[in-house]
């Protein structure tokens, strides 16, 4: 029950943008220093992943690429 409430709260914070603001406030400087936009992202194929888990990895990768290209607060 508690895990579901935490998950719901995080999903709401992501949806309304307050989670991005939180990340930018507390981790924005570190992300700027890392200069993630200039890094090369390596995508490795894992043949041991099940077909059910592949879309999850793809979605995570696309989200990461979008966040890196548009900045942390986006």
C-alpha positions, -999 to +999 in steps of 0.1 A: +000+000+000+027+025+009+047+017-023+016+024-044+011+058-027+047+067-032+045+057-069+013+077-074+029+107-057+060+105-079+039+101-111+018+132-101+050+152-094+064+142-128+032+150-145+028+185-130+065+194-134+073+197-097+097+168-098+117+184-126+118+216-105+130+196-075+157+179-096+169+212-111+170+229-077+190+202-059+209+186-088+209+211-116+244+225-108+259+189-108+242+181-141+256+214-156+291+205-145+287+170-160+279+186-194+258+156-203+248+172-237+284+167-249+287+131-239+282+101-262+254+078-253+262+041-260+233+018-266+242-018-259+220-047-271+213-073-245+201-105-261+192-119-227+164-094-221+129-108-225+106-093-251+085-079-222+113-058-209+126-044-242+099-016-244+107-005-209+144-001-217+135+017-250+112+041-231+139+048-205+165+054-232+142+078-251+134+097-219+170+100-210+179+112-245+151+138-244+161+150-210+198+153-219+190+172-251+165+196-236+180+201-202+172+187-167+142+209-160+123+200-191 
